[in-house]
Amino acid sequence: MAILAGALTSISVAVSRSVATSNHARMMTTATFLCRQKLVEREEKFIVDGFTDDSLQVQEKGDFEDPNFKRFRWELTIDKLTLPSTDQIQAAATKVLQDKQSAVATATGSASSSSGGGSNAVAGANAATGAMSGMLGPVKDMLEQGIRRVGMKVFWDEPGRPNQFIEVVTFYTDMRRIQL
């Protein structure tokens, strides 16, 4: 009798875990589709209206209207893209060019122990960076105006697993915001 009781308990626990896992998978699938639905709605709004807000971050929250999804809620975050300053971009580009020229000079064996080889590499890198510097500011501004990072979270609660969520992050562009 003890063996039968032990076996039935094990089967009962296994079935219970299986049902909980199946329910979790169903909830994840539903949350994924709801997240996708909200992102499509936002994309349609972007297509029609474009980016309507210039603030660095916009947050919206809500519940799903359909009574079948009353245990789900959503949160949307729209972030304006912020890039490093043009000085930081130029400094990084200069360093990359200097490192590349130093590596080429070392590989070809033309680098000498005198300071002349190093100064030529720096001068060449500075000339290339100077040519790019006039374009960096406008390109940076265009990218910041025309791209938004959109994060969508869908939350739900399950028995024994509170505060579950799925998050999708995507980027949208609005070519109307880019001044050419």
LUMDRENFI-301200 format. One line per 8 residues: number of its first residue (from 1); their letters; for each residue x, y, z of N, C-alpha, C, O. Coordinates in Angstrom, 1 decimal, padded with zeros to 4 digits. Layout:
BEGIN
NUM = a = X:Y:Z:X:Y:Z:X:Y:Z:X:Y:Z  ...
END
This chain:
BEGIN
1 = mailagal = 000.8:-001.2:000.0:000.0:000.0:000.0:000.9:001.3:000.0:000.5:002.2:-000.7  002.0:001.3:000.7:002.9:002.4:000.8:003.5:002.7:-000.6:003.6:003.9:-000.9  003.8:001.7:-001.3:004.3:001.9:-002.7:003.3:002.5:-003.6:003.7:003.4:-004.3  002.1:002.1:-003.5:001.0:002.7:-004.3:000.8:004.1:-003.9:000.6:005.0:-004.8  000.8:004.4:-002.6:000.6:005.8:-002.2:001.7:006.7:-002.7:001.5:007.8:-003.1  003.0:006.2:-002.6:004.1:006.9:-003.1:004.1:007.2:-004.6:004.4:008.3:-005.1  003.6:006.1:-005.3:003.5:006.3:-006.8:002.4:007.3:-007.2:002.6:008.1:-008.1  001.3:007.2:-006.5:000.2:008.1:-006.8:000.6:009.6:-006.5:000.2:010.5:-007.2
9 = tsisvavs = 001.3:009.8:-005.4:001.8:011.1:-005.0:002.7:011.6:-006.1:002.6:012.8:-006.5  003.7:010.8:-006.5:004.6:011.2:-007.6:003.9:011.6:-008.9:004.2:012.6:-009.5  002.9:010.8:-009.2:002.1:011.0:-010.4:001.3:012.3:-010.3:001.2:013.1:-011.2  000.7:012.5:-009.1:000.0:013.8:-008.9:000.9:015.0:-009.0:000.4:016.0:-009.5  002.0:015.0:-008.4:003.0:016.1:-008.4:003.4:016.3:-009.9:003.5:017.5:-010.3  003.7:015.3:-010.6:004.1:015.4:-012.0:003.0:016.0:-012.9:003.3:016.9:-013.7  001.8:015.6:-012.7:000.6:016.2:-013.4:000.4:017.6:-013.1:000.2:018.5:-013.9  000.5:017.9:-011.8:000.4:019.3:-011.3:001.4:020.2:-011.9:001.1:021.3:-012.4
17 = rsvatsnh = 002.7:019.8:-012.0:003.7:020.6:-012.6:003.5:020.7:-014.1:003.8:021.8:-014.6  003.0:019.7:-014.7:002.8:019.7:-016.1:001.7:020.7:-016.5:001.8:021.5:-017.4  000.6:020.7:-015.7:-000.5:021.7:-015.9:000.0:023.1:-015.7:-000.3:024.0:-016.4  000.9:023.4:-014.6:001.4:024.7:-014.4:002.3:025.2:-015.5:002.3:026.3:-015.9  003.1:024.3:-016.0:004.0:024.6:-017.1:003.3:024.9:-018.4:003.6:025.8:-019.1  002.3:024.1:-018.6:001.4:024.3:-019.8:000.7:025.6:-019.7:000.6:026.4:-020.7  000.2:026.0:-018.5:-000.5:027.3:-018.3:000.5:028.4:-018.5:000.2:029.4:-019.1  001.7:028.3:-018.0:002.7:029.3:-018.2:003.1:029.5:-019.7:003.2:030.6:-020.1
25 = armmttat = 003.2:028.4:-020.4:003.5:028.5:-021.8:002.3:029.2:-022.6:002.5:030.0:-023.5  001.1:028.9:-022.2:-000.1:029.5:-022.8:-000.1:031.0:-022.5:-000.4:031.8:-023.4  000.2:031.4:-021.3:000.2:032.8:-020.9:001.3:033.6:-021.6:001.1:034.7:-022.0  002.5:032.9:-021.8:003.6:033.6:-022.5:003.2:033.8:-024.0:003.5:034.8:-024.5  002.6:032.8:-024.6:002.1:032.9:-025.9:001.1:034.1:-026.1:001.2:034.9:-027.0  000.1:034.1:-025.2:-000.9:035.2:-025.2:-000.2:036.5:-025.0:-000.5:037.5:-025.7  000.7:036.6:-024.1:001.4:037.9:-023.8:002.2:038.3:-025.1:002.3:039.5:-025.4  002.8:037.4:-025.7:003.6:037.7:-026.9:002.7:038.3:-028.0:003.1:039.3:-028.7
33 = flcrqklv = 001.5:037.7:-028.2:000.6:038.2:-029.2:000.0:039.5:-028.8:-000.1:040.4:-029.7  -000.2:039.7:-027.6:-000.7:041.0:-027.1:000.3:042.1:-027.3:000.0:043.2:-027.7  001.6:041.8:-027.0:002.7:042.7:-027.2:002.8:043.1:-028.7:003.0:044.2:-029.0  002.7:042.1:-029.5:002.8:042.3:-030.9:001.6:043.2:-031.4:001.9:044.1:-032.2  000.5:043.0:-030.9:-000.7:043.8:-031.2:-000.5:045.3:-030.9:-000.7:046.1:-031.7  000.0:045.5:-029.7:000.3:046.9:-029.2:001.4:047.6:-030.1:001.3:048.7:-030.4  002.4:046.8:-030.4:003.4:047.4:-031.3:002.9:047.7:-032.7:003.3:048.7:-033.2  002.1:046.9:-033.2:001.5:047.2:-034.5:000.6:048.4:-034.4:000.6:049.3:-035.3
41 = ereekfiv = -000.2:048.6:-033.4:-001.0:049.8:-033.2:-000.1:051.0:-033.1:-000.4:052.0:-033.7  001.0:050.9:-032.4:001.9:052.1:-032.3:002.6:052.4:-033.6:002.8:053.5:-034.0  003.0:051.3:-034.3:003.6:051.5:-035.7:002.6:052.2:-036.6:003.0:053.1:-037.3  001.3:051.8:-036.6:000.3:052.5:-037.4:000.2:054.0:-037.0:000.1:054.8:-037.9  000.3:054.3:-035.7:000.2:055.7:-035.3:001.5:056.4:-035.8:001.3:057.6:-036.2  002.6:055.8:-035.7:003.8:056.4:-036.3:003.7:056.7:-037.8:004.1:057.8:-038.2  003.1:055.7:-038.5:003.0:055.9:-039.9:002.1:057.1:-040.3:002.4:057.9:-041.2  001.0:057.2:-039.6:000.0:058.3:-039.8:000.5:059.6:-039.3:000.5:060.6:-040.0
49 = dgftddsl = 000.9:059.7:-038.0:001.2:060.9:-037.4:002.7:061.2:-037.3:003.1:062.4:-037.0  003.6:060.2:-037.4:005.0:060.5:-037.2:005.3:060.5:-035.7:004.5:060.2:-034.9  006.5:061.0:-035.4:006.9:061.2:-034.0:006.3:062.5:-033.6:006.7:063.5:-034.1  005.4:062.5:-032.6:004.7:063.7:-032.2:005.3:064.3:-031.0:004.9:065.4:-030.6  006.3:063.7:-030.3:006.8:064.2:-029.1:008.3:064.3:-029.1:009.0:063.3:-029.6  008.9:065.4:-028.7:010.3:065.6:-028.7:010.9:065.3:-027.4:012.2:065.5:-027.2  010.2:064.9:-026.4:010.8:064.7:-025.0:011.7:063.4:-025.1:011.5:062.6:-026.0  012.6:063.3:-024.2:013.5:062.2:-024.2:012.9:060.9:-023.9:013.3:059.9:-024.4
57 = qvqekgdf = 011.8:060.9:-023.2:011.1:059.6:-022.9:009.6:059.8:-022.7:009.2:060.8:-022.0  008.8:058.9:-023.3:007.4:058.9:-023.2:007.0:057.6:-022.6:007.4:056.6:-023.2  006.1:057.6:-021.6:005.6:056.3:-021.1:004.1:056.3:-021.1:003.5:057.3:-020.8  003.6:055.1:-021.5:002.1:054.9:-021.4:001.9:053.6:-020.8:002.7:052.6:-020.9  000.8:053.5:-020.0:000.4:052.2:-019.4:-001.1:052.0:-019.6:-001.8:052.9:-019.8  -001.5:050.7:-019.5:-002.9:050.5:-019.6:-003.2:049.0:-019.4:-002.3:048.1:-019.3  -004.5:048.7:-019.5:-005.0:047.4:-019.5:-005.6:047.1:-020.9:-006.0:048.0:-021.6  -005.7:045.8:-021.2:-006.3:045.4:-022.5:-007.8:045.5:-022.3:-008.4:045.0:-021.3
65 = edpnfkrf = -008.5:046.0:-023.3:-009.9:046.2:-023.3:-010.7:044.9:-023.3:-011.8:044.8:-022.7  -010.2:044.0:-024.0:-010.9:042.7:-024.2:-011.0:042.0:-022.8:-010.0:041.8:-022.1  -012.2:041.6:-022.4:-012.4:040.9:-021.1:-011.6:039.6:-021.0:-011.4:039.1:-019.9  -011.3:039.0:-022.1:-010.6:037.7:-022.1:-009.1:037.9:-021.6:-008.5:037.0:-021.2  -008.7:039.2:-021.7:-007.3:039.5:-021.3:-007.2:040.4:-020.1:-006.3:041.2:-020.0  -008.2:040.3:-019.2:-008.2:041.2:-018.0:-007.0:041.0:-017.1:-006.7:041.9:-016.3  -006.4:039.8:-017.1:-005.2:039.6:-016.2:-003.9:040.2:-016.8:-002.9:040.2:-016.1  -004.0:040.7:-018.0:-002.8:041.3:-018.7:-002.8:042.8:-018.6:-003.9:043.4:-018.7
73 = rweltidk = -001.7:043.4:-018.5:-001.6:044.9:-018.6:-000.3:045.2:-019.4:000.6:044.3:-019.5  -000.2:046.4:-019.9:000.9:046.7:-020.7:001.6:048.0:-020.3:001.0:048.9:-019.6  002.8:048.2:-020.8:003.6:049.4:-020.5:004.4:049.7:-021.8:005.2:048.8:-022.2  004.3:050.9:-022.3:005.0:051.3:-023.5:006.0:052.4:-023.2:005.6:053.4:-022.5  007.2:052.3:-023.6:008.2:053.3:-023.4:008.8:053.7:-024.7:009.3:052.9:-025.5  008.8:055.0:-025.0:009.4:055.5:-026.3:010.5:056.4:-025.9:010.3:057.4:-025.2  011.7:056.1:-026.3:012.9:056.9:-026.0:013.5:057.5:-027.2:013.6:056.9:-028.3  013.8:058.8:-027.1:014.5:059.5:-028.2:015.9:059.1:-028.2:016.6:059.0:-027.1
81 = ltlpstdq = 016.4:058.7:-029.3:017.8:058.3:-029.4:018.8:059.4:-029.1:018.6:060.5:-029.6  019.7:059.1:-028.2:020.7:060.1:-027.9:022.1:059.5:-028.2:022.4:058.4:-027.7  022.8:060.2:-029.0:024.1:059.7:-029.4:025.2:060.5:-028.7:024.9:061.6:-028.1  026.4:060.0:-028.6:027.5:060.7:-028.0:027.7:062.1:-028.7:027.3:062.3:-029.9  028.3:063.0:-028.0:028.6:064.3:-028.6:029.5:064.2:-029.8:030.2:063.2:-029.9  029.6:065.2:-030.7:030.4:065.1:-031.8:031.9:065.1:-031.4:032.7:064.4:-032.1  032.2:065.7:-030.3:033.6:065.7:-029.8:034.0:064.2:-029.4:035.1:063.8:-029.7  033.1:063.5:-028.8:033.4:062.2:-028.4:033.5:061.3:-029.6:034.4:060.4:-029.7
89 = iqaaatkv = 032.6:061.5:-030.6:032.7:060.7:-031.8:034.0:060.9:-032.5:034.7:060.0:-033.0  034.4:062.2:-032.6:035.7:062.6:-033.3:036.9:062.0:-032.6:037.8:061.5:-033.2  036.8:062.0:-031.2:038.0:061.5:-030.5:038.1:060.0:-030.7:039.2:059.4:-030.9  036.9:059.3:-030.7:036.9:057.8:-030.9:037.4:057.5:-032.4:038.2:056.6:-032.6  036.9:058.3:-033.3:037.4:058.1:-034.7:038.9:058.3:-034.9:039.5:057.6:-035.6  039.4:059.4:-034.3:040.8:059.7:-034.3:041.6:058.5:-033.7:042.6:058.1:-034.3  041.2:058.0:-032.6:041.9:056.9:-032.0:041.9:055.7:-032.8:042.9:055.0:-033.0  040.8:055.4:-033.4:040.7:054.2:-034.3:041.6:054.4:-035.5:042.4:053.4:-035.8
97 = lqdkqsav = 041.6:055.6:-036.1:042.5:055.8:-037.3:044.0:055.7:-036.9:044.8:055.2:-037.6  044.3:056.3:-035.7:045.7:056.3:-035.3:046.1:054.8:-035.0:047.2:054.4:-035.4  045.3:054.1:-034.3:045.6:052.7:-034.0:045.8:051.9:-035.3:046.7:051.0:-035.4  044.9:052.1:-036.3:045.0:051.4:-037.5:046.3:051.8:-038.3:047.0:050.9:-038.8  046.6:053.0:-038.4:047.8:053.4:-039.0:049.1:052.9:-038.3:050.1:052.6:-039.0  049.1:052.9:-037.0:050.2:052.4:-036.2:050.4:050.9:-036.5:051.5:050.4:-036.6  049.2:050.2:-036.6:049.3:048.7:-036.8:049.8:048.4:-038.2:050.6:047.5:-038.4  049.4:049.2:-039.2:049.9:049.0:-040.6:051.4:049.3:-040.6:052.1:048.6:-041.3
105 = atatgsas = 051.8:050.4:-040.0:053.2:050.8:-040.0:054.0:049.7:-039.3:055.1:049.4:-039.8  053.6:049.2:-038.3:054.3:048.1:-037.6:054.4:046.8:-038.4:055.4:046.2:-038.5  053.3:046.5:-039.1:053.2:045.3:-039.9:054.1:045.4:-041.1:054.7:044.4:-041.5  054.2:046.5:-041.7:055.0:046.7:-042.9:056.5:046.9:-042.5:057.4:046.9:-043.4  056.8:047.2:-041.3:058.2:047.3:-040.8:058.7:048.7:-041.1:059.9:049.0:-040.9  057.8:049.6:-041.5:058.3:051.0:-041.8:058.3:051.9:-040.6:058.8:053.0:-040.6  057.8:051.4:-039.5:057.8:052.2:-038.2:059.2:052.2:-037.7:059.8:051.1:-037.5  059.6:053.3:-037.4:061.0:053.4:-036.8:060.9:053.8:-035.4:059.8:054.2:-034.9
113 = sssgggsn = 062.0:053.7:-034.7:062.0:054.1:-033.3:062.0:055.6:-033.2:061.8:056.1:-032.1  062.2:056.3:-034.3:062.2:057.8:-034.2:060.7:058.3:-034.1:059.8:057.5:-034.4  060.6:059.5:-033.7:059.2:060.0:-033.5:058.6:060.4:-034.8:057.4:060.7:-034.8  059.3:060.4:-035.9:058.8:060.8:-037.2:057.7:060.0:-037.7:056.7:060.5:-038.2  057.8:058.6:-037.5:056.8:057.7:-038.0:055.5:057.9:-037.3:054.4:057.8:-037.9  055.6:058.1:-036.0:054.4:058.3:-035.2:053.6:059.6:-035.5:052.4:059.6:-035.5  054.4:060.7:-035.7:053.8:061.9:-036.0:053.1:061.9:-037.4:052.1:062.6:-037.5  053.6:061.2:-038.3:052.9:061.0:-039.6:051.6:060.3:-039.5:050.6:060.7:-040.1
121 = avaganaa = 051.6:059.3:-038.6:050.3:058.6:-038.4:049.3:059.5:-037.7:048.1:059.5:-038.1  049.7:060.3:-036.8:048.8:061.2:-036.1:048.3:062.3:-037.1:047.1:062.6:-037.1  049.2:062.8:-037.9:048.8:063.9:-038.8:047.8:063.3:-039.8:046.9:064.0:-040.2  048.1:062.1:-040.3:047.1:061.5:-041.3:045.7:061.3:-040.6:044.7:061.5:-041.3  045.7:060.8:-039.4:044.5:060.6:-038.7:043.8:061.9:-038.4:042.5:061.9:-038.6  044.5:062.9:-038.1:043.9:064.2:-037.8:043.3:064.8:-039.1:042.2:065.4:-039.0  043.9:064.6:-040.2:043.4:065.1:-041.5:042.1:064.4:-041.9:041.2:065.1:-042.3  042.1:063.1:-041.7:040.9:062.3:-042.0:039.7:062.7:-041.1:038.6:062.8:-041.5
129 = tgamsgml = 040.0:062.9:-039.8:039.0:063.2:-038.8:038.5:064.6:-039.1:037.3:064.9:-039.0  039.4:065.5:-039.5:039.0:066.9:-039.8:038.0:066.9:-041.0:037.1:067.7:-041.0  038.3:066.1:-042.0:037.4:066.0:-043.1:036.0:065.5:-042.7:035.0:066.0:-043.3  035.9:064.6:-041.8:034.6:064.1:-041.3:033.9:065.0:-040.4:032.7:065.0:-040.3  034.6:065.8:-039.6:034.0:066.6:-038.6:032.9:067.5:-039.0:031.9:067.7:-038.3  033.0:068.0:-040.2:031.9:068.9:-040.7:030.6:068.2:-040.9:029.5:068.8:-041.0  030.7:066.9:-041.1:029.5:066.1:-041.4:028.9:065.4:-040.1:027.7:065.1:-040.1  029.6:065.3:-039.1:029.2:064.6:-037.9:028.0:065.2:-037.2:027.0:064.6:-036.9
137 = gpvkdmle = 028.0:066.5:-037.1:027.0:067.2:-036.4:025.6:067.1:-037.1:024.7:066.6:-036.4  025.5:067.4:-038.4:024.2:067.2:-039.0:023.8:065.7:-039.1:022.6:065.5:-038.9  024.7:064.8:-039.3:024.3:063.4:-039.3:023.8:062.9:-037.9:022.8:062.2:-037.8  024.5:063.4:-036.9:024.0:063.0:-035.5:022.6:063.6:-035.3:021.8:062.9:-034.7  022.4:064.8:-035.6:021.1:065.5:-035.4:020.0:064.7:-036.2:018.9:064.5:-035.7  020.3:064.4:-037.5:019.3:063.6:-038.3:018.9:062.3:-037.6:017.8:061.9:-037.6  019.9:061.6:-037.2:019.7:060.3:-036.5:018.9:060.4:-035.3:017.9:059.7:-035.0  019.2:061.4:-034.4:018.5:061.6:-033.2:017.0:062.1:-033.4:016.2:061.7:-032.7
145 = qgirrvgm = 016.8:062.8:-034.5:015.4:063.3:-034.8:014.6:062.2:-035.4:013.4:062.1:-035.2  015.2:061.3:-036.2:014.5:060.4:-037.0:014.4:059.0:-036.4:013.7:058.1:-037.1  014.9:058.6:-035.3:014.9:057.3:-034.7:014.4:057.3:-033.3:014.8:058.1:-032.5  013.5:056.3:-033.0:013.0:056.2:-031.6:013.2:054.7:-031.2:012.9:053.8:-032.0  013.5:054.5:-030.0:013.6:053.2:-029.4:012.3:053.0:-028.7:011.9:053.8:-027.8  011.6:051.9:-029.0:010.3:051.6:-028.4:010.4:050.3:-027.7:010.7:049.2:-028.2  010.0:050.3:-026.4:010.0:049.1:-025.5:008.6:048.9:-025.1:007.9:049.7:-024.6  008.1:047.6:-025.3:006.8:047.2:-024.9:006.9:046.1:-023.9:007.5:045.1:-024.2
153 = kvfwdepg = 006.3:046.2:-022.8:006.2:045.2:-021.8:004.7:044.8:-021.6:003.8:045.6:-021.6  004.5:043.5:-021.5:003.2:043.0:-021.2:003.4:042.2:-019.9:004.2:041.3:-019.8  002.6:042.5:-018.8:002.7:041.9:-017.5:001.4:041.0:-017.3:000.4:041.3:-017.8  001.6:040.0:-016.4:000.5:039.2:-016.0:000.9:038.5:-014.7:002.1:038.4:-014.4  000.0:038.0:-014.0:000.2:037.2:-012.8:-000.3:035.8:-012.9:-001.3:035.6:-013.5  000.5:034.9:-012.4:000.1:033.5:-012.4:000.1:033.0:-011.0:000.8:033.5:-010.1  -000.7:031.9:-010.7:-000.6:031.4:-009.3:000.8:030.8:-009.0:001.3:030.0:-009.8  001.4:031.3:-008.0:002.8:030.9:-007.6:003.9:031.6:-008.4:005.0:031.4:-008.1
161 = rpnqfiev = 003.5:032.4:-009.4:004.5:033.2:-010.2:004.0:034.6:-010.4:003.5:034.9:-011.5  004.0:035.4:-009.4:003.5:036.8:-009.6:004.5:037.6:-010.5:005.7:037.3:-010.6  004.0:038.7:-011.1:004.8:039.7:-011.8:005.6:039.1:-013.0:006.8:039.4:-013.1  004.9:038.3:-013.8:005.6:037.8:-015.0:005.5:038.9:-016.1:004.5:039.7:-016.1  006.4:038.9:-017.0:006.3:039.9:-018.1:007.2:039.4:-019.2:008.1:038.6:-019.1  006.8:040.0:-020.4:007.6:039.8:-021.6:007.9:041.2:-022.1:007.0:042.0:-022.1  009.1:041.4:-022.6:009.5:042.7:-023.1:010.1:042.5:-024.5:010.8:041.6:-024.8  009.6:043.5:-025.4:010.1:043.5:-026.8:010.6:045.0:-027.0:010.0:045.9:-026.6
169 = vtfytdmr = 011.8:045.1:-027.5:012.4:046.4:-027.8:012.7:046.4:-029.3:013.2:045.5:-029.9  012.3:047.5:-029.9:012.4:047.7:-031.4:012.7:049.2:-031.7:012.6:050.0:-030.8  013.2:049.5:-032.9:013.5:050.8:-033.3:012.7:051.2:-034.5:012.5:050.4:-035.4  012.1:052.4:-034.4:011.3:052.9:-035.6:012.0:054.2:-036.1:012.6:054.9:-035.4  011.8:054.4:-037.4:012.3:055.6:-038.0:011.1:056.4:-038.6:010.1:055.9:-039.0  011.3:057.7:-038.6:010.3:058.6:-039.2:011.1:059.6:-040.1:011.8:060.5:-039.7  011.1:059.3:-041.4:011.9:060.0:-042.4:011.4:061.5:-042.5:012.2:062.3:-042.9  010.2:061.7:-042.1:009.7:063.1:-042.1:010.4:064.0:-041.1:010.4:065.2:-041.3
177 = riql = 011.0:063.4:-040.1:011.7:064.2:-039.1:013.1:064.6:-039.5:013.8:065.4:-038.9  013.6:063.9:-040.6:015.0:064.1:-041.0:015.0:065.3:-042.0:014.4:065.2:-043.1  015.7:066.4:-041.7:015.8:067.5:-042.6:017.0:067.3:-043.5:018.1:067.3:-043.0  016.7:067.2:-044.8:017.8:067.0:-045.7:018.2:068.3:-046.4:019.1:068.3:-047.2
END
